[in-house]
Amino acid sequence: AVVSTQSTGKADDYSLFKKDSAYSTSKTFLNAHTVVLARELEGSGIILNSCCPGYVATDMSSHKGHLTIDEGAVTPTFVCTSPTTSGNFYRECRRCDWVSGEYIDPPQ
């Protein structure tokens, strides 16, 4: 499995950056690229997804995040070990639309 770490495009996303920033633009590109590459790799046995680890207390967030590093690792670990389909975006261990931030899967 290949997993890239991203952010959603949701207005109340965890990102501390303005929506027109290079950071937000690059994350949008990576989310879209995940979908396109997953389609190209369909049938190859490679599973490709992306996820948002959440607002983690790290140097990048000036340690303001509400999740510990261990808590922030939960979703990326889940995405590396659980999904059997490609081209999806996960947040809080659930598939969600990376543009709207709305969940596709029900809570577990």
N, C-alpha and C positions, 0 to 999 in steps of 0.2 A: 504494500500500500504506500502511496505517496500522499502526503498531507502538507498543505501550505497554510500558514497562519495568517489570517486576514481580519478585517473588520466589516461590519455591515454598512450599508448606506443609510441606515435608519437615522432619523433626525436626533434622537436621544441616545445615540450610540455612545459607547464608553470612551470614544476618542476625545482627546483634549484639543484636537486640531480643528481649524476652520474647514468647512466643507469644500472650499476652493483651494485648499493647500495641496502641495505636491504629495504629501503623505496620503491624503484621502484619495487623490487621483490615482496614485500608484496601487493602493489597495483595491480600488474599483477595477483597474486593469487586471490585477492578479486574480480576482474573483471571476471575471469574464474569461480570462485565459484558462482557468481551471475547467470551466464548462466546455470550451472549445477543444482543449487537449484531451479531455475525457472522451469526447465524441470521436476524436481521431484515433484514440487507443482502444476503442470499443472492440471486444473480442480478443484482445491481446493477453487478457488475464491480469493486467495492471489495473488496480483500483486507485483512482485519483480524486481526492476531495479536498475541501478547504474548511477551515473552522476559525471561530473567534474564541480565544481562551477566556475572554472576559476582562474586566478592569482589574489588572493584577498590580499589586504593590511592588513595583520595580523602579530602577533608576529612570526609565523612560517616562513613568507616570509620576515622578518625584515622590514615590512611595505613598501616593494618595489613593491607590486602588483599594477596593474593599475585599479583594481576594488575595490569599497568600500565594506564593509561587506553587506550592503543592496543589492548592485548589485550582489554580490556573492551568495545571497540567492535566486535569481530569478530562476535559473535552478533547484535547489533542490525542491523549492516550486512547480514549474511546474510539475516535475516528480512525486511528491506526489499527485497531484490533477488531472492530465490530462491523462496519458497513460492508455490504456485498455489492453495492451499486456505486457508480462513479458520477462525477459532475455535480455533486451536492455540496451545500454549505451547512455547517453545523454550528450551533450555539447552545450552550448548556446541555450538551449531549443529545440535541434534537435537531432534525433538519429544519432549516428555515430559509425563507426567501432573503437573499443577501441584499436586495434593493429595499424592500419594505421593512425587513426585520421581523416579519410575521412568521410564526411557527407553522410548519407543514405537518409535523408529527405531534400527536397528543403527548401530554406529560407522562413520564414513566413512573 
